[in-house]
């Protein structure tokens, strides 16, 4: 028997033989055939719809590419041609230029080159007179590119703090665009301003002394505080309030008037390249209006440089959110970067002087730009204050509530801090508007009578006429140095046709303000005085408390001396001003540069410098002294210009 045949061996794999000439892409071929099969399965309508959508998407992509390419080409072209651009309405007859200077630094240079901006502010963001570092240059180049395509410059900064000069302890509105408008007044310098620059009058010795004082103050500011708000001359440093170069802007028109071309051109360049308002900082509506807005408008009128007007309009727009209150009485503070306005942290009140002493500037801004919202906002405040109850024969309380729109702290009346410039601006608005607004005149005349009836007294033993204060029917013989604006205001009103007895009162009060200086050992007035009402052999008319004997380099006395001399021709007012200037040089001048406020006007051996040079020393005090010593009645004629409360001259709309 034979054994069974063996079983075939078990295989664990499968052999596949590929035919020659066939590649391994069968799956892809199947996919292609599957896609084509599905496409063929679509109806003709479906296939047409798909083809249409594909064609539409391709067309959109092509158009988008062309648009982007054209835009970048235009940006590059405008960037290259930027220096050749001219403003839409260039000023007529700009100030002359000296050939040796860099033309971009001149007041007349803006028609050839658009203004350049640069960020500035507190110490870490601010440069001094020398050129900035590489980071600054990169920011400057980015800024120029942004301006080439019409973008608004932006910056953020920290907030400073500062006590108001009046003694009181934004982006444009969202969704608001500047309308196409036509300005009511031509953008050109006045013939008087051109004469000041083209053919400055020869300066007498006293005017030269003022120029020397200004140069000394400016040298300290330029060396130790360039571009910052205020100089601290003793410590050779600076302080910030808003971080907007207050001293520089406040001094622009002073430099023009004094004929300081080099200094003006250098400051103008800083404004062009460094002054930028897009920053996260709160500013006081009143202080920033009279100093910054007023300073820019005045610089524009004197120089004809449209750069200053553009800056003024930008800043004015950023202040407008302050008027967005239930009562239309503006808040005291506004953030010019965020557009958020608010009252002080401790109250919902604003001071009457602050909300009623911004009208000259906002009205002029509307006249120049044709944008009515500026004028409408401030004139609404004037109308509401006019109709309020709580006045006493034209005298107003010091505070007004931004929610209710009513006076608060009733029964307290003063011409000092918190109320002073309300009366000043009643008269000056009437003059500014061509003497047509009778409501303003009536309020002013009523207030003067109220002053005579309730606040005017005479001291002993010298019989000095002074303006005191009234608190709930009780008279106080206290008078702030701020009240010394009143003689000049009264004289200005008399010059413009108001009763002659206003000039008599102005003369009497001027004598008193002079004695407030003369009876101090340093020849400089304290911040506050009290007058002696009872005859006593051992006491002078002027008494000073220890807390009030500081001097802040204030301008009010020399301001009124200017008006009195200009309108009477009595040279004793020039002599009194000369005494005050000499006292400033003796007791407040800091050898390294600048002038300092002092703490004790009664101690000539140790006046105790406070290490602060307020911006108004250059913007007001020295300006008024220079004008006081001038014998040219046409140098900023009072029939052509009206000065704001920071001594910035603005044109009268209908000159007499």
C-alpha positions in Angstrom: 0.0 0.0 0.0 1.2 3.3 -0.9 1.1 6.3 1.4 -1.2 9.3 0.5 0.4 12.0 -1.5 1.6 15.1 0.5 -0.6 18.2 0.7 0.6 21.4 -1.1 2.3 23.9 1.2 0.1 26.7 2.7 0.9 30.2 1.5 0.4 33.3 3.7 0.6 35.9 0.9 -1.0 36.8 -2.4 1.0 37.5 -5.5 -0.1 40.3 -7.8 1.4 40.7 -11.2 1.2 44.1 -12.8 0.9 44.4 -16.5 3.7 46.2 -18.3 3.0 49.8 -19.3 0.4 50.4 -16.6 1.3 53.0 -13.9 0.1 52.9 -10.3 -2.4 55.7 -10.6 -5.5 53.8 -10.9 -7.2 55.4 -7.9 -6.5 58.9 -9.1 -7.8 58.0 -12.5 -10.9 56.6 -10.9 -11.2 59.8 -8.9 -10.9 61.9 -12.1 -13.4 59.8 -13.8 -15.7 60.0 -10.8 -15.5 63.8 -10.7 -16.1 64.1 -14.4 -19.0 61.6 -14.1 -20.6 63.8 -11.3 -20.1 67.0 -13.4 -21.8 65.2 -16.4 -24.6 64.2 -14.1 -25.4 67.9 -13.3 -28.1 69.6 -15.3 -27.2 72.3 -17.7 -28.6 75.0 -15.4 -26.5 73.7 -12.5 -23.4 73.7 -14.5 -24.0 77.3 -15.7 -24.6 78.5 -12.2 -21.3 77.0 -11.0 -19.4 78.5 -14.0 -20.9 81.9 -13.4 -19.9 81.9 -9.7 -16.3 81.0 -10.6 -16.1 83.7 -13.2 -17.5 86.3 -10.7 -15.0 85.3 -8.0 -12.1 85.7 -10.5 -13.3 89.1 -11.6 -13.6 90.3 -8.0 -10.1 89.2 -7.3 -8.7 90.9 -10.4 -10.4 94.2 -9.5 -9.2 94.0 -5.9 -5.7 93.5 -7.0 -5.9 96.5 -9.3 -7.3 98.8 -6.6 -4.7 97.9 -4.0 -1.9 98.4 -6.5 -3.2 101.8 -7.5 -3.6 102.8 -3.8 0.0 101.9 -2.9 1.2 103.7 -6.0 -0.7 106.9 -5.0 0.7 106.7 -1.4 4.2 106.5 -2.8 3.6 109.4 -5.1 2.1 111.6 -2.4 4.9 110.8 0.0 7.4 111.9 -2.6 5.5 115.1 -3.5 4.5 116.0 0.1 7.0 118.8 0.6 5.5 120.5 -2.5 1.9 120.6 -1.3 0.3 124.0 -0.4 -2.6 124.7 1.9 -6.0 125.4 0.3 -6.0 129.0 1.6 -2.4 130.2 2.0 -2.0 133.4 4.1 -1.4 136.6 2.3 1.9 138.3 2.6 3.6 135.9 5.1 6.5 137.2 7.2 9.8 137.8 5.6 12.6 135.2 5.8 16.3 135.5 6.2 18.3 133.7 3.5 20.8 132.3 5.9 18.2 130.4 7.9 16.7 127.0 7.1 13.5 127.9 5.3 11.5 125.2 7.0 11.8 126.9 10.3 10.1 130.1 9.2 6.6 131.3 9.8 6.1 131.6 6.1 7.3 128.2 5.4 4.0 126.3 5.9 2.7 127.0 2.4 5.7 125.1 1.0 5.7 122.3 3.5 2.9 120.7 5.4 3.2 121.0 9.2 4.9 118.0 10.8 4.1 116.7 14.2 5.9 114.7 16.8 4.9 113.2 20.1 5.9 115.0 23.2 5.0 115.1 26.9 6.4 114.1 30.2 10.1 113.5 30.7 10.4 110.1 29.0 8.5 111.3 25.9 10.1 114.8 25.5 13.2 116.0 23.8 15.3 118.9 24.5 16.6 121.4 22.0 19.1 118.9 20.3 17.9 116.4 17.8 16.1 113.3 19.1 17.3 109.7 19.1 16.7 107.0 16.5 13.4 106.1 17.9 12.2 109.7 17.7 13.3 109.8 14.1 11.4 106.6 13.3 8.3 108.0 14.9 8.7 111.3 12.9 9.1 109.4 9.6 6.0 107.3 10.4 4.1 110.5 11.2 5.0 112.1 7.9 3.8 109.0 6.1 0.6 109.1 8.0 0.0 112.7 7.1 0.7 111.9 3.4 -2.4 109.8 3.3 -4.4 112.2 5.4 -4.4 110.2 8.6 -4.8 111.9 12.0 -1.7 111.6 14.1 -2.1 109.8 17.4 -0.2 109.6 20.7 -0.7 108.6 24.2 0.9 110.2 27.2 0.7 110.6 30.9 -1.1 113.3 32.8 0.5 116.1 34.8 -0.9 118.0 37.6 -0.9 121.7 38.4 -2.7 124.4 40.4 -4.7 126.8 38.3 -3.5 130.3 37.9 -6.9 131.6 38.8 -6.6 130.3 42.3 -8.9 127.4 42.0 -7.6 124.8 44.2 -10.0 114.9 23.1 -10.5 113.6 20.3 -13.1 115.4 18.3 -16.7 114.4 19.2 -17.4 110.8 18.1 -19.0 110.6 14.8 -18.5 114.3 14.1 -16.6 115.4 11.0 -15.6 118.8 10.0 -18.1 120.0 7.4 -17.1 121.7 4.2 -17.3 125.3 5.1 -16.3 128.8 4.2 -14.6 131.0 6.8 -16.1 134.4 7.5 -12.6 136.1 7.6 -9.6 135.8 5.3 -6.7 133.8 6.7 -4.1 136.5 6.5 -1.9 138.5 8.9 -3.0 142.1 9.6 -1.1 145.0 8.1 -0.1 146.0 11.6 1.3 142.5 12.3 3.3 142.6 9.1 4.7 146.0 10.0 5.9 144.6 13.3 7.8 141.9 11.5 9.0 143.7 8.4 9.9 147.0 9.8 10.0 146.8 13.6 10.1 150.1 15.4 13.3 151.1 17.1 13.2 150.0 20.8 13.9 152.4 23.6 16.1 151.6 26.5 13.2 150.3 28.7 11.9 148.1 25.9 15.4 146.7 25.4 15.5 145.9 29.1 12.3 143.9 28.6 13.8 142.1 25.6 16.9 141.2 27.7 14.6 139.9 30.5 12.7 137.7 28.0 16.0 136.4 26.5 17.2 135.5 29.9 14.0 133.7 30.8 13.8 132.0 27.4 17.4 130.8 27.7 16.6 129.0 31.0 13.5 127.5 29.5 15.3 126.4 26.3 18.2 124.9 28.2 16.4 123.1 31.1 12.8 122.7 30.1 12.6 122.8 26.3 9.1 121.7 25.1 7.8 121.1 28.6 5.1 123.1 30.3 7.1 125.2 32.8 10.6 125.9 33.9 11.9 125.2 37.4 14.8 127.6 37.3 16.4 127.0 40.7 16.6 123.2 40.3 17.3 123.6 36.5 14.5 121.3 35.6 10.9 121.5 34.5 7.3 120.6 35.6 4.4 119.3 33.6 0.8 120.2 33.8 -0.8 119.1 30.5 2.4 118.1 28.8 1.7 120.5 25.9 4.6 123.0 26.0 2.6 125.7 27.7 5.4 128.2 28.1 6.4 127.8 24.5 2.9 128.3 23.1 2.1 131.1 25.6 5.2 133.0 24.4 4.8 132.7 20.6 3.1 136.1 20.1 5.4 137.7 22.7 8.4 136.7 20.6 6.8 138.1 17.5 5.9 141.4 19.1 9.4 141.8 20.6 11.0 141.1 17.2 12.8 137.9 18.4 12.9 136.2 15.0 15.3 133.4 15.8 13.4 132.3 18.9 10.1 132.5 17.2 11.2 130.4 14.3 12.7 127.8 16.6 9.4 127.6 18.6 7.4 127.4 15.4 9.5 124.4 14.3 8.7 122.7 17.6 5.0 123.3 17.2 5.2 121.9 13.7 7.2 118.8 14.6 6.4 118.1 18.2 3.1 119.5 19.3 0.6 116.7 19.0 -2.8 116.6 20.8 -3.7 112.9 20.5 -2.6 112.0 24.0 -4.3 110.5 27.1 -4.3 113.6 29.3 -6.9 115.7 31.1 -6.7 119.4 30.5 -8.5 122.2 32.3 -11.0 123.7 29.8 -10.4 127.3 30.8 -6.6 127.2 31.3 -6.0 125.3 28.1 -8.3 127.6 26.1 -6.8 130.9 27.2 -3.2 129.7 27.0 -3.1 127.1 24.1 -6.1 127.9 21.9 -5.6 131.7 22.5 -1.9 131.5 21.9 -2.2 129.6 18.7 -4.9 131.9 17.3 -2.9 135.0 18.2 0.3 133.5 16.6 -1.8 132.8 13.5 -3.1 136.4 13.3 0.3 138.0 13.8 2.3 135.7 11.5 -0.3 134.6 9.0 1.1 131.0 9.3 -1.7 128.6 8.7 0.1 125.9 10.8 -1.1 127.7 14.0 -4.7 127.8 12.8 -4.7 124.1 11.9 -3.4 123.3 15.4 -6.0 125.6 17.0 -8.9 123.9 15.1 -7.6 120.4 16.1 -7.3 121.5 19.7 -10.7 123.2 19.7 -12.4 120.0 18.5 -10.8 118.1 21.3 -12.2 120.5 23.9 -15.8 120.2 22.6 -16.8 117.2 24.7 -16.6 119.4 27.8 -19.9 121.0 26.7 -21.8 117.7 26.6 -23.6 118.2 30.0 -27.2 118.2 30.9 -27.2 122.0 31.4 -24.8 123.0 28.6 -22.6 124.5 31.2 -19.2 122.8 30.5 -17.3 120.5 32.7 -14.0 121.8 34.0 -11.8 119.1 32.6 -11.7 117.1 29.4 -9.4 114.3 28.1 -8.1 115.4 24.7 -7.2 111.9 23.7 -10.3 110.0 24.7 -12.9 112.8 24.5 -14.1 112.0 28.0 -15.1 115.2 30.0 -15.8 115.4 33.7 -16.1 117.8 36.7 -13.4 117.9 39.4 -13.3 114.8 41.6 -14.6 116.6 44.6 -17.6 118.5 43.1 -20.0 118.7 40.1 -19.5 122.5 40.0 -17.5 124.6 37.6 -16.3 128.0 38.5 -18.2 130.9 36.9 -15.0 132.6 35.7 -13.8 129.5 33.9 -17.0 128.8 31.9 -17.5 132.4 31.0 -13.9 133.3 30.0 -13.5 131.0 27.0 -15.8 132.9 24.6 -13.4 135.2 22.9 -11.3 132.2 21.7 -14.1 129.9 20.6 -15.9 132.7 18.8 -12.8 133.6 16.9 -12.2 130.0 16.0 -15.6 129.7 14.5 -15.1 133.0 12.6 -11.8 131.7 11.1 -12.9 128.2 10.3 -16.6 128.7 9.5 -17.4 125.8 11.9 -20.3 127.3 14.0 -20.3 124.7 16.8 -17.5 126.4 18.7 -19.3 129.8 18.9 -22.7 128.2 19.5 -21.4 126.2 22.5 -19.9 129.2 24.3 -22.7 131.6 23.5 -25.2 129.2 24.9 -23.3 129.3 28.2 -23.4 133.2 28.0 -27.2 133.1 27.5 -27.8 130.7 30.3 -25.6 132.7 32.8 -27.3 135.9 31.7 -30.8 134.6 32.7 -29.8 132.9 36.0 -31.1 134.0 39.4 -28.7 134.5 42.3 -27.0 137.7 41.0 -26.7 140.8 43.1 -26.9 144.0 41.0 -24.9 142.3 38.2 -22.5 140.5 40.5 -22.3 136.8 40.1 -21.5 133.9 42.6 -18.3 131.9 42.1 -19.7 128.5 41.3 -22.2 127.0 38.9 -23.5 123.4 38.7 -23.0 121.5 35.5 -26.0 119.3 36.1 -28.7 121.8 37.1 -27.1 124.8 35.4 -27.7 126.9 38.5 -25.4 129.0 40.7 -24.3 127.4 43.9 -22.7 128.8 47.0 -25.0 131.8 46.8 -24.3 135.1 48.5 -20.5 135.2 48.0 -19.3 137.8 45.6 -15.8 138.7 44.6 -13.8 140.0 41.7 -10.9 137.8 42.6 -10.3 134.1 41.9 -13.2 132.1 40.3 -15.1 135.2 39.2 -12.7 137.8 37.9 -12.6 137.3 34.2 -16.4 136.9 33.9 -16.6 140.7 34.1 -13.6 141.2 31.8 -15.1 139.0 29.0 -18.5 140.7 29.1 -16.8 143.9 27.9 -14.3 142.3 25.6 -16.9 140.1 23.8 -18.9 143.3 23.2 -15.8 145.0 21.7 -14.8 141.9 19.8 -18.2 141.6 18.1 -18.2 145.2 16.9 -20.3 146.6 19.8 -23.5 145.0 18.5 -24.4 142.6 21.3 -26.3 144.8 23.7 -27.0 142.1 26.2 -23.2 141.8 27.0 -22.9 145.6 27.4 -26.0 145.7 29.7 -24.6 142.9 31.9 -21.2 144.7 32.1 -22.7 148.1 33.0 -24.9 146.6 35.6 -21.9 144.7 37.1 -19.8 147.9 37.3 -22.7 149.6 39.2 -22.9 146.6 41.5 -19.2 146.8 42.2 -19.5 150.5 43.1 -22.5 149.8 45.4 -21.4 146.7 47.2 -17.6 146.1 46.9 -15.9 149.5 46.7 -14.4 151.0 49.8 -11.5 153.2 50.9 -8.7 152.4 53.2 -7.0 154.2 56.1 -5.0 156.3 56.4 -4.1 156.7 52.7 -7.7 156.6 51.4 -6.9 154.0 48.8 -9.9 152.9 46.8 -10.1 149.1 46.7 -12.5 146.3 45.8 -13.3 144.0 48.6 -15.6 140.9 48.9 -19.1 140.3 50.1 -20.0 137.1 52.0 -23.7 136.8 52.9 -24.0 140.5 53.4 -20.8 140.8 55.3 -18.0 142.9 53.7 -14.4 141.8 53.8 -11.5 144.1 53.0 -9.6 141.3 51.2 -8.4 142.0 47.7 -6.6 139.5 45.4 -3.8 140.7 43.2 -6.0 139.3 40.4 -8.4 142.1 40.9 -5.8 144.5 39.5 -7.1 143.6 36.0 -10.0 145.8 36.7 -8.4 149.3 36.2 -7.3 148.3 32.7 -10.8 146.9 31.9 -12.5 150.0 33.1 -10.2 152.2 31.1 -10.7 150.1 28.0 -14.5 150.4 28.4 -14.2 154.2 28.7 -12.1 154.3 25.6 -14.8 152.5 23.7 -17.5 155.1 24.7 -18.7 154.0 28.2 -19.2 156.5 31.0 -16.3 158.8 31.8 -16.5 158.0 35.5 -15.3 154.5 34.6 -11.9 156.1 33.8 -11.9 158.0 37.1 -12.5 154.7 38.9 -9.8 153.1 36.8 -7.2 155.7 37.8 -8.1 155.4 41.5 -7.8 151.6 41.5 -4.6 151.8 39.5 -3.1 153.9 42.3 -4.1 151.2 44.8 -2.6 148.4 42.8 0.7 150.3 42.5 0.7 150.8 46.3 0.2 147.0 46.7 3.6 146.7 45.1 5.3 149.8 46.5 4.5 149.2 50.1 6.2 145.8 50.0 9.9 145.7 50.9 10.7 144.0 47.5 8.5 146.3 45.5 6.4 143.3 44.4 2.8 142.7 45.3 1.7 139.7 47.4 -1.0 137.4 46.1 -3.6 138.7 48.6 -3.8 141.8 50.7 -6.2 143.1 53.4 -6.8 146.8 53.7 -7.0 148.7 56.9 -10.4 150.3 57.4 -9.8 152.1 60.6 -7.3 155.0 61.2 -4.3 153.7 63.2 -1.0 155.6 63.2 1.1 152.5 63.3 -0.5 150.6 60.5 -0.2 151.0 56.7 -3.1 150.8 54.4 -2.0 147.5 53.0 -1.7 144.5 55.4 -0.4 141.0 54.4 -1.0 137.7 56.1 1.9 135.2 56.2 0.1 132.7 54.0 -0.5 135.4 51.3 2.8 137.1 50.9 4.0 135.1 47.8 4.4 136.5 44.4 3.8 134.4 41.3 5.2 136.8 38.7 1.6 137.8 37.9 0.8 140.3 35.1 -2.4 142.1 36.3 -0.8 145.3 37.7 1.4 145.8 34.6 -1.5 144.9 32.4 -3.6 147.8 33.8 -0.6 150.1 33.7 -0.4 149.4 29.9 -4.0 150.3 29.4 -3.8 153.4 31.6 -0.7 154.7 29.8 -2.0 153.9 26.3 -5.3 155.6 27.0 -4.1 158.6 29.1 -0.6 159.3 28.0 0.4 159.8 31.7 4.1 158.7 31.9 3.9 158.0 35.6 2.4 154.7 34.6 5.5 153.9 32.6 7.7 154.8 35.6 5.7 152.5 37.9 6.1 149.7 35.4 9.8 150.3 35.3 10.0 150.0 39.1 8.2 146.7 38.9 10.5 145.3 36.2 13.6 146.3 38.3 12.1 144.5 41.3 11.6 141.4 39.2 15.2 141.6 38.1 16.4 142.1 41.6 14.4 139.5 43.5 13.2 136.9 41.1 15.9 136.6 38.4 17.8 133.3 38.6 21.4 133.6 37.3 21.5 130.3 35.4 18.4 131.3 33.4 14.8 132.1 34.1 12.8 133.9 36.8 11.2 132.3 39.9 8.1 133.1 41.9 9.0 133.9 45.5 7.4 133.1 48.8 8.0 136.3 50.7 7.7 139.8 49.2 8.4 141.3 52.6 11.9 139.9 53.0 14.3 141.4 50.5 17.3 139.5 52.0 15.6 136.1 51.6 12.6 136.3 49.3 12.6 132.5 49.2 12.4 131.4 45.6 9.6 128.9 44.9 11.4 127.3 41.9 8.6 128.0 39.4 8.4 130.2 36.3 4.7 130.3 35.3 4.0 130.4 31.6 2.2 133.7 31.9 5.4 135.5 32.9 6.5 135.2 29.2 3.0 135.2 27.8 1.6 138.2 29.7 3.9 140.0 32.2 6.8 140.7 29.9 4.5 141.4 26.9 2.5 144.0 28.8 5.7 145.6 30.1 7.1 145.9 26.5 3.8 147.4 25.3 3.7 149.7 28.3 7.1 151.2 27.4 6.2 151.7 23.8 5.3 155.2 22.6 3.6 153.8 19.5 -0.2 153.8 19.9 -0.5 151.7 16.8 1.5 148.8 18.2 -1.4 146.5 18.7 -3.9 149.3 18.6 -6.8 148.9 21.1 -9.1 149.9 18.2 -8.0 146.9 16.2 -7.2 144.2 18.8 -8.8 142.9 22.0 -6.5 140.9 24.4 -7.8 137.7 25.9 -7.3 137.1 29.6 -3.9 135.6 28.8 -2.8 138.7 26.9 -3.1 137.1 23.5 -4.4 139.7 21.0 -7.3 138.8 18.8 -8.8 141.0 16.1 -11.9 143.1 16.6 -14.4 141.9 14.0 -15.5 145.4 13.0 -12.6 147.7 13.9 -13.7 151.2 14.8 
